[in-house]
């Protein structure tokens, strides 16, 4: 990236953690990630309106990462909740690729990037 956007620093972010053990099609994965992003944004707007407004006004940074398995999502969720972040654990309706109720991803934030990074910074990008 070049120009002023290359130097842009986001102070707030929303991270979506996907399950690496589920072999979802790209389209299915995109929909699950979208569910998590929307759910987290709505939750944060109610729970932490200042964080939401800051995140929204600076461009709504979203990052998608992967965790090895379901248990990792539960640990991350608990850690994020303890940090005061909004979370959304997404369960699929089971109409296409996977059984009903399968947990597909976890949304964390939006919140201060330094807080979110302490929880998700070790995870690899999708």
MMTF fields as JSON, N, C-alpha, C and O atoms, coordinates in Angstrom:
{
  "mmtfVersion": "1.0.0",
  "mmtfProducer": "UNKNOWN",
  "numBonds": 503,
  "numAtoms": 504,
  "numGroups": 126,
  "numChains": 1,
  "numModels": 1,
  "chainsPerModel": [1],
  "groupsPerChain": [126],
  "chainIdList": ["A"],
  "bondAtomList": [4, 2, 8, 6, 12, 10, 16, 14, 20, 18, 24, 22, 28, 26, 32, 30, 36, 34, 40, 38, 44, 42, 48, 46, 52, 50, 56, 54, 60, 58, 64, 62, 68, 66, 72, 70, 76, 74, 80, 78, 84, 82, 88, 86, 92, 90, 96, 94, 100, 98, 104, 102, 108, 106, 112, 110, 116, 114, 120, 118, 124, 122, 128, 126, 132, 130, 136, 134, 140, 138, 144, 142, 148, 146, 152, 150, 156, 154, 160, 158, 164, 162, 168, 166, 172, 170, 176, 174, 180, 178, 184, 182, 188, 186, 192, 190, 196, 194, 200, 198, 204, 202, 208, 206, 212, 210, 216, 214, 220, 218, 224, 222, 228, 226, 232, 230, 236, 234, 240, 238, 244, 242, 248, 246, 252, 250, 256, 254, 260, 258, 264, 262, 268, 266, 272, 270, 276, 274, 280, 278, 284, 282, 288, 286, 292, 290, 296, 294, 300, 298, 304, 302, 308, 306, 312, 310, 316, 314, 320, 318, 324, 322, 328, 326, 332, 330, 336, 334, 340, 338, 344, 342, 348, 346, 352, 350, 356, 354, 360, 358, 364, 362, 368, 366, 372, 370, 376, 374, 380, 378, 384, 382, 388, 386, 392, 390, 396, 394, 400, 398, 404, 402, 408, 406, 412, 410, 416, 414, 420, 418, 424, 422, 428, 426, 432, 430, 436, 434, 440, 438, 444, 442, 448, 446, 452, 450, 456, 454, 460, 458, 464, 462, 468, 466, 472, 470, 476, 474, 480, 478, 484, 482, 488, 486, 492, 490, 496, 494, 500, 498],
  "bondOrderList": [1, 1, 1, 1, 1, 1, 1, 1, 1, 1, 1, 1, 1, 1, 1, 1, 1, 1, 1, 1, 1, 1, 1, 1, 1, 1, 1, 1, 1, 1, 1, 1, 1, 1, 1, 1, 1, 1, 1, 1, 1, 1, 1, 1, 1, 1, 1, 1, 1, 1, 1, 1, 1, 1, 1, 1, 1, 1, 1, 1, 1, 1, 1, 1, 1, 1, 1, 1, 1, 1, 1, 1, 1, 1, 1, 1, 1, 1, 1, 1, 1, 1, 1, 1, 1, 1, 1, 1, 1, 1, 1, 1, 1, 1, 1, 1, 1, 1, 1, 1, 1, 1, 1, 1, 1, 1, 1, 1, 1, 1, 1, 1, 1, 1, 1, 1, 1, 1, 1, 1, 1, 1, 1, 1, 1],
  "groupList": [{"groupName": "UNK", "atomNameList": ["N", "CA", "C", "O"], "elementList": ["N", "C", "C", "O"], "formalChargeList": [0, 0, 0, 0], "bondAtomList": [1, 0, 2, 1, 3, 2], "bondOrderList": [1, 1, 2], "singleLetterCode": "X", "chemCompType": "L-PEPTIDE LINKING"}],
  "groupTypeList": [0, 0, 0, 0, 0, 0, 0, 0, 0, 0, 0, 0, 0, 0, 0, 0, 0, 0, 0, 0, 0, 0, 0, 0, 0, 0, 0, 0, 0, 0, 0, 0, 0, 0, 0, 0, 0, 0, 0, 0, 0, 0, 0, 0, 0, 0, 0, 0, 0, 0, 0, 0, 0, 0, 0, 0, 0, 0, 0, 0, 0, 0, 0, 0, 0, 0, 0, 0, 0, 0, 0, 0, 0, 0, 0, 0, 0, 0, 0, 0, 0, 0, 0, 0, 0, 0, 0, 0, 0, 0, 0, 0, 0, 0, 0, 0, 0, 0, 0, 0, 0, 0, 0, 0, 0, 0, 0, 0, 0, 0, 0, 0, 0, 0, 0, 0, 0, 0, 0, 0, 0, 0, 0, 0, 0, 0],
  "groupIdList": [1, 2, 3, 4, 5, 6, 7, 8, 9, 10, 11, 12, 13, 14, 15, 16, 17, 18, 19, 20, 21, 22, 23, 24, 25, 26, 27, 28, 29, 30, 31, 32, 33, 34, 35, 36, 37, 38, 39, 40, 41, 42, 43, 44, 45, 46, 47, 48, 49, 50, 51, 52, 53, 54, 55, 56, 57, 58, 59, 60, 61, 62, 63, 64, 65, 66, 67, 68, 69, 70, 71, 72, 73, 74, 75, 76, 77, 78, 79, 80, 81, 82, 83, 84, 85, 86, 87, 88, 89, 90, 91, 92, 93, 94, 95, 96, 97, 98, 99, 100, 101, 102, 103, 104, 105, 106, 107, 108, 109, 110, 111, 112, 113, 114, 115, 116, 117, 118, 119, 120, 121, 122, 123, 124, 125, 126],
  "secStructList": [7, 7, 4, 4, 4, 4, 4, 7, 7, 7, 1, 3, 3, 3, 3, 3, 3, 3, 3, 6, 6, 1, 7, 7, 7, 2, 2, 2, 2, 2, 2, 2, 2, 2, 2, 2, 2, 2, 2, 2, 2, 2, 2, 2, 2, 2, 2, 7, 2, 2, 2, 2, 2, 2, 2, 2, 2, 6, 6, 7, 7, 3, 3, 3, 3, 3, 3, 1, 1, 2, 2, 2, 2, 2, 2, 2, 2, 2, 2, 2, 2, 2, 6, 6, 7, 7, 3, 3, 3, 3, 3, 7, 7, 7, 1, 1, 1, 1, 7, 6, 6, 7, 3, 3, 3, 3, 3, 3, 3, 3, 3, 3, 2, 2, 2, 2, 2, 2, 2, 2, 6, 6, 1, 3, 3, 7],
  "xCoordList": [0.84, 0.0, 0.889, 1.958, 0.449, 1.214, 0.335, -0.878, 0.956, 0.2, -0.159, 0.42, -1.131, -1.454, -2.112, -2.022, -2.769, -3.374, -2.339, -2.632, -1.139, -0.088, 0.318, 0.754, 0.182, 0.576, -0.594, -0.406, -1.759, -2.953, -2.89, -2.613, -3.143, -3.169, -4.6, -5.225, -5.097, -6.429, -6.305, -5.512, -7.081, -7.053, -8.087, -8.026, -9.034, -10.1, -10.208, -9.94, -10.609, -10.779, -11.77, -12.075, -12.254, -13.112, -12.404, -11.996, -12.258, -11.602, -12.612, -13.363, -12.623, -13.455, -12.528, -11.632, -12.757, -11.941, -12.737, -13.831, -12.191, -12.851, -12.235, -11.134, -12.952, -12.469, -11.739, -12.316, -10.478, -9.656, -10.066, -9.852, -10.648, -11.021, -12.27, -12.528, -13.046, -14.211, -13.76, -13.093, -14.114, -13.738, -14.942, -15.689, -15.112, -16.242, -15.855, -14.699, -16.845, -16.602, -16.333, -16.721, -15.683, -15.424, -16.696, -16.702, -17.758, -19.011, -19.612, -20.075, -19.608, -20.142, -19.33, -19.891, -18.017, -17.149, -17.431, -17.499, -17.594, -17.866, -19.159, -19.219, -20.18, -21.465, -21.339, -21.892, -20.624, -20.451, -19.669, -20.008, -18.631, -17.839, -18.714, -18.618, -19.556, -20.46, -21.429, -21.684, -21.97, -22.862, -22.146, -22.712, -20.909, -20.147, -19.885, -20.017, -19.519, -19.219, -20.453, -20.379, -21.577, -22.811, -23.258, -23.621, -23.232, -23.656, -22.794, -23.31, -21.492, -20.584, -20.805, -20.814, -20.978, -21.186, -22.45, -22.441, -23.527, -24.784, -24.601, -25.054, -23.939, -23.692, -22.837, -23.145, -21.771, -20.871, -21.559, -21.287, -22.438, -23.147, -23.971, -24.111, -24.514, -25.29, -24.384, -24.573, -23.401, -22.565, -21.471, -21.24, -20.809, -19.695, -19.859, -19.102, -20.842, -21.122, -19.937, -19.788, -19.101, -17.936, -16.956, -16.422, -16.715, -15.83, -16.422, -15.722, -17.734, -18.385, -18.238, -17.848, -18.547, -18.491, -17.07, -16.881, -16.084, -14.688, -14.312, -13.714, -14.661, -14.384, -15.074, -14.472, -16.335, -17.111, -16.538, -16.409, -16.199, -15.736, -14.343, -14.003, -13.526, -12.189, -12.127, -11.043, -13.278, -13.296, -13.653, -13.585, -14.026, -14.492, -13.498, -13.843, -12.3, -11.304, -11.802, -12.232, -11.729, -12.096, -10.952, -10.381, -10.62, -9.549, -10.108, -10.792, -9.818, -10.295, -9.085, -8.15, -9.138, -8.05, -8.614, -9.827, -7.714, -8.17, -7.597, -6.463, -8.423, -8.025, -8.163, -8.985, -7.369, -7.383, -8.735, -9.128, -9.455, -10.652, -11.647, -11.373, -12.794, -13.888, -13.458, -13.798, -12.721, -12.31, -11.548, -11.669, -10.775, -10.031, -10.982, -10.7, -12.099, -13.077, -13.655, -13.853, -13.925, -14.47, -13.48, -13.869, -12.215, -11.178, -11.053, -10.995, -11.013, -10.915, -12.134, -12.002, -13.306, -14.545, -14.487, -14.794, -14.097, -14.019, -13.001, -13.258, -11.868, -10.83, -11.32, -11.093, -11.988, -12.508, -13.585, -13.617, -14.454, -15.499, -14.881, -15.33, -13.854, -13.171, -12.529, -12.389, -12.142, -11.533, -12.585, -12.235, -13.862, -14.933, -15.324, -16.019, -14.881, -15.183, -16.499, -16.89, -17.17, -18.347, -17.885, -16.826, -18.69, -18.383, -19.652, -20.762, -19.471, -20.596, -20.121, -19.264, -20.681, -20.394, -21.468, -22.655, -21.063, -22.006, -22.267, -21.341, -23.554, -23.983, -24.704, -25.545, -24.367, -24.985, -26.373, -26.629, -27.256, -28.612, -28.637, -29.608, -27.582, -27.48, -28.282, -28.674, -28.534, -29.343, -28.527, -29.101, -27.211, -26.412, -25.269, -25.407, -24.159, -22.932, -22.656, -21.986, -23.155, -22.799, -24.046, -25.088, -23.96, -25.132, -25.641, -24.866, -26.952, -27.527, -26.839, -26.515, -26.623, -26.039, -24.522, -23.932, -23.88, -22.417, -21.896, -22.298, -21.006, -20.382, -19.294, -18.382, -19.392, -18.484, -17.414, -16.295, -17.744, -16.762, -17.142, -18.233, -16.205, -16.36, -15.959, -14.867, -16.831, -16.492, -16.051, -16.626, -15.031, -14.518, -14.352, -13.631, -15.032, -14.935, -16.207, -17.246, -16.137, -14.968, -14.567, -15.389, -13.266, -12.705, -11.332, -10.856, -10.687, -9.338, -8.411, -8.371, -7.676, -6.822, -5.823, -5.548, -5.278, -4.291, -4.909, -4.23, -6.171, -6.867, -7.197, -6.954, -7.747, -8.105, -6.859, -6.892, -5.769, -4.532, -3.948, -3.327, -4.133, -3.639, -4.331, -3.771, -5.539, -6.334, -6.15, -6.088, -6.062, -6.061, -4.777, -4.643, -3.846, -2.645, -1.776, -0.992, -1.898, -1.089, -1.678, -1.02, -2.904, -3.582, -3.195, -2.923, -3.176, -2.802, -4.013, -5.146, -3.741, -4.795, -5.342, -4.627, -6.625, -7.241, -6.731, -7.108],
  "yCoordList": [-1.168, 0.0, 1.236, 1.247, 2.24, 3.484, 4.645, 4.501, 5.786, 6.979, 7.008, 6.282, 7.861, 8.053, 6.83, 6.666, 5.967, 4.768, 3.783, 3.008, 3.793, 2.884, 3.182, 2.281, 4.423, 4.823, 4.812, 5.085, 4.51, 4.561, 3.507, 2.337, 3.922, 3.016, 2.937, 3.956, 1.73, 1.53, 1.306, 0.479, 2.037, 1.884, 0.878, 0.423, 0.533, -0.406, -1.458, -1.195, -2.662, -3.728, -4.762, -4.851, -5.531, -6.674, -7.876, -7.823, -8.949, -10.154, -11.292, -11.493, -12.03, -13.219, -14.419, -14.498, -15.356, -16.565, -17.723, -18.036, -18.349, -19.48, -20.786, -20.803, -21.869, -23.202, -23.845, -24.071, -24.135, -24.76, -26.214, -26.75, -26.85, -28.261, -28.466, -29.584, -27.42, -27.522, -27.197, -26.189, -28.025, -27.785, -27.181, -27.878, -25.873, -25.169, -24.642, -24.299, -24.584, -23.964, -22.474, -21.924, -21.825, -20.386, -19.567, -18.633, -19.912, -19.182, -19.364, -18.403, -20.595, -20.892, -20.168, -19.598, -20.196, -19.512, -18.007, -17.388, -17.43, -15.992, -15.621, -14.601, -16.438, -16.156, -16.253, -15.422, -17.251, -17.411, -16.235, -15.728, -15.815, -14.657, -13.402, -12.593, -13.242, -12.089, -12.107, -11.07, -13.286, -13.399, -12.926, -12.175, -13.363, -12.987, -11.486, -10.859, -10.915, -9.481, -8.646, -7.704, -8.994, -8.241, -8.406, -7.428, -9.631, -9.883, -9.121, -8.533, -9.13, -8.409, -6.906, -6.229, -6.388, -4.949, -4.5, -3.479, -5.252, -4.91, -4.972, -4.084, -6.017, -6.17, -5.028, -4.459, -4.696, -3.632, -2.272, -1.435, -2.05, -0.761, -0.551, 0.575, -1.641, -1.56, -1.551, -0.757, -2.448, -2.679, -1.625, -1.155, -1.261, -0.301, 0.704, 0.665, 1.6, 2.502, 3.374, 3.676, 3.778, 4.597, 3.796, 4.31, 2.537, 1.668, 1.456, 1.535, 1.183, 0.96, 2.186, 2.06, 3.362, 4.586, 4.866, 5.281, 4.646, 4.849, 3.867, 4.254, 2.597, 1.554, 1.89, 1.803, 2.272, 2.574, 3.783, 3.757, 4.825, 6.058, 5.923, 6.668, 4.985, 4.834, 3.776, 3.457, 3.227, 2.338, 0.893, 0.072, 0.558, -0.789, -1.899, -2.826, -1.824, -2.859, -4.21, -4.355, -5.2, -6.577, -7.484, -7.305, -8.455, -9.401, -10.8, -11.056, -11.713, -13.089, -13.997, -14.019, -14.746, -15.654, -17.05, -17.256, -18.012, -19.391, -19.979, -19.702, -20.802, -21.562, -23.039, -23.404, -23.888, -25.307, -26.011, -26.799, -25.736, -26.535, -25.769, -24.66, -26.38, -25.784, -25.357, -24.259, -26.203, -25.883, -24.56, -23.815, -24.276, -23.013, -21.816, -20.793, -21.939, -20.855, -20.59, -19.438, -21.658, -21.486, -20.762, -19.89, -21.125, -20.475, -19.001, -18.135, -18.718, -17.334, -16.511, -15.352, -17.11, -16.426, -16.019, -14.879, -16.946, -16.669, -15.556, -14.666, -15.618, -14.599, -13.229, -12.225, -13.189, -11.925, -11.341, -10.133, -12.189, -11.713, -11.123, -10.085, -11.782, -11.264, -9.902, -9.087, -9.66, -8.381, -7.308, -6.169, -7.662, -6.7, -6.494, -5.532, -7.396, -7.279, -7.965, -8.936, -7.462, -8.138, -9.393, -9.407, -10.442, -11.69, -12.23, -11.935, -13.026, -13.697, -15.062, -15.166, -16.101, -17.473, -17.87, -17.87, -18.204, -18.429, -19.916, -20.713, -20.271, -21.644, -21.678, -20.827, -22.667, -22.798, -23.42, -24.237, -23.027, -23.58, -25.005, -25.732, -25.405, -26.779, -27.095, -28.245, -26.116, -26.362, -26.765, -27.182, -26.654, -26.972, -27.936, -29.132, -27.464, -28.254, -28.987, -30.019, -28.479, -29.042, -29.256, -28.665, -30.093, -30.376, -29.134, -28.231, -29.095, -27.974, -27.794, -28.768, -26.546, -26.246, -26.264, -25.981, -26.595, -26.606, -25.19, -24.258, -25.035, -23.736, -23.542, -24.36, -22.458, -22.237, -21.189, -21.311, -20.161, -19.103, -18.272, -18.393, -17.431, -16.559, -15.149, -14.93, -14.207, -12.807, -12.198, -12.49, -11.351, -10.669, -9.188, -8.823, -8.342, -6.908, -6.368, -7.026, -5.193, -4.334, -3.763, -3.521, -3.564, -3.01, -2.459, -2.51, -1.929, -1.402, -2.477, -3.6, -2.131, -3.105, -3.75, -4.945, -2.981, -3.565, -4.608, -5.556, -4.452, -5.434, -6.676, -7.8, -6.471, -7.591, -8.386, -9.616, -7.691, -8.367, -9.254, -10.272, -8.889, -9.734, -11.092, -12.082, -11.133, -12.363, -13.142, -14.371, -12.447, -13.122, -12.955, -13.538, -12.181, -11.85, -13.029, -12.929, -14.141, -15.334, -16.191, -17.112, -15.898, -16.714, -16.272, -15.097, -17.237, -16.952, -16.493, -16.902, -15.628, -15.153, -16.294, -17.241, -16.191, -17.175, -16.916, -17.62],
  "zCoordList": [0.0, 0.0, 0.0, 0.611, -0.67, -0.721, -0.303, -0.151, -0.121, 0.233, 1.697, 2.505, 2.041, 3.447, 4.084, 5.3, 3.311, 3.881, 4.394, 5.305, 3.837, 4.282, 5.72, 6.437, 6.144, 7.484, 8.463, 9.648, 8.001, 8.832, 9.93, 9.666, 11.136, 12.276, 12.802, 13.096, 12.911, 13.461, 14.966, 15.416, 15.722, 17.173, 17.659, 18.802, 16.797, 17.155, 16.069, 14.897, 16.479, 15.491, 15.992, 17.181, 15.049, 15.306, 14.685, 13.525, 15.444, 14.94, 14.911, 15.865, 13.816, 13.699, 13.651, 12.811, 14.569, 14.665, 14.074, 14.544, 13.052, 12.399, 12.881, 13.433, 12.666, 13.053, 11.889, 10.825, 12.099, 11.067, 10.832, 9.744, 11.839, 11.707, 10.86, 10.414, 10.63, 9.746, 8.329, 8.098, 7.415, 6.015, 5.296, 4.61, 5.468, 4.866, 3.493, 3.243, 2.608, 1.303, 1.523, 2.553, 0.578, 0.734, 0.957, 1.759, 0.257, 0.418, 1.796, 2.41, 2.283, 3.609, 4.681, 5.616, 4.539, 5.494, 5.5, 6.562, 4.323, 4.22, 4.942, 5.63, 4.788, 5.434, 6.954, 7.674, 7.443, 8.885, 9.477, 10.547, 8.777, 9.209, 9.231, 10.154, 8.226, 8.184, 9.361, 9.974, 9.681, 10.848, 12.111, 12.906, 12.293, 13.49, 13.531, 14.583, 12.402, 12.355, 12.688, 13.477, 12.087, 12.333, 13.783, 14.437, 14.284, 15.667, 16.664, 17.614, 16.45, 17.35, 17.279, 18.307, 16.089, 15.937, 16.666, 17.354, 16.519, 17.195, 18.707, 19.429, 19.182, 20.614, 21.153, 22.2, 20.445, 20.9, 20.895, 21.756, 19.945, 19.886, 21.154, 21.631, 21.696, 22.94, 24.175, 25.096, 24.171, 25.357, 25.539, 26.652, 24.463, 24.492, 23.342, 22.372, 23.45, 22.328, 21.912, 20.728, 22.85, 22.484, 21.637, 20.654, 22.012, 21.223, 19.836, 18.826, 19.803, 18.513, 17.614, 16.454, 18.138, 17.328, 16.84, 15.697, 17.687, 17.265, 16.167, 15.163, 16.352, 15.355, 14.036, 12.966, 14.129, 12.929, 12.19, 10.966, 12.915, 12.274, 11.668, 10.749, 12.164, 11.578, 10.485, 9.996, 10.094, 8.937, 9.199, 8.283, 10.406, 10.777, 10.438, 9.704, 10.946, 10.665, 11.167, 12.311, 10.264, 10.581, 10.149, 9.073, 10.99, 10.701, 10.912, 11.903, 9.976, 10.091, 10.297, 9.496, 11.398, 11.763, 11.967, 11.921, 12.194, 12.378, 13.657, 14.047, 14.296, 15.477, 15.131, 14.291, 15.769, 15.406, 15.577, 14.717, 16.679, 16.956, 17.825, 18.282, 18.037, 18.799, 20.196, 20.638, 20.89, 22.262, 22.326, 23.298, 21.299, 21.259, 21.246, 21.869, 20.544, 20.506, 21.89, 22.275, 22.637, 23.989, 24.904, 25.681, 24.81, 25.625, 25.246, 26.12, 23.949, 23.48, 23.897, 24.29, 23.811, 24.198, 25.665, 26.012, 26.514, 27.945, 28.238, 29.05, 27.58, 27.771, 27.308, 27.983, 26.164, 25.63, 26.541, 26.772, 27.052, 27.963, 29.229, 29.714, 29.764, 30.952, 30.683, 31.595, 29.436, 29.055, 28.761, 28.453, 28.855, 28.629, 27.182, 26.854, 26.307, 24.879, 24.533, 25.181, 23.522, 22.985, 22.257, 21.63, 22.348, 21.645, 21.005, 21.447, 19.958, 19.308, 18.841, 17.964, 19.431, 19.033, 18.024, 18.35, 16.818, 15.723, 15.524, 15.38, 15.518, 15.25, 13.916, 13.627, 13.111, 11.794, 11.907, 12.791, 11.007, 10.971, 10.428, 10.638, 9.736, 9.26, 8.021, 7.82, 7.192, 6.001, 4.784, 3.777, 4.845, 3.658, 3.95, 3.691, 4.474, 4.537, 5.839, 5.833, 6.944, 8.246, 9.092, 8.81, 10.129, 10.965, 11.699, 12.015, 11.969, 12.707, 14.058, 14.738, 14.432, 15.73, 15.776, 16.819, 14.655, 14.625, 14.842, 14.145, 15.808, 16.053, 15.014, 14.898, 14.259, 13.132, 13.389, 12.891, 14.161, 14.389, 15.603, 16.162, 15.983, 17.138, 16.745, 16.223, 16.993, 16.8, 18.117, 19.165, 18.065, 19.257, 18.927, 17.999, 19.703, 19.494, 18.85, 18.889, 18.266, 18.17, 19.523, 20.407, 19.633, 20.846, 20.562, 19.428, 21.593, 21.405, 20.837, 21.341, 19.799, 19.114, 20.06, 19.945, 20.993, 21.901, 22.828, 23.222, 23.18, 24.018, 23.195, 23.635, 22.008, 21.132, 20.746, 20.714, 20.457, 20.043, 21.136, 20.831, 22.393, 23.492, 23.487, 23.957, 22.959, 22.951, 21.656, 21.681, 20.53, 19.221, 18.42, 17.344, 18.918, 18.152, 17.761, 16.818, 18.464, 18.164, 17.045, 16.561, 16.634, 15.625, 14.218, 13.972, 13.299, 11.908, 11.106, 11.361, 10.126, 9.236, 8.393, 8.066, 8.047, 7.15, 5.757, 4.821]
}
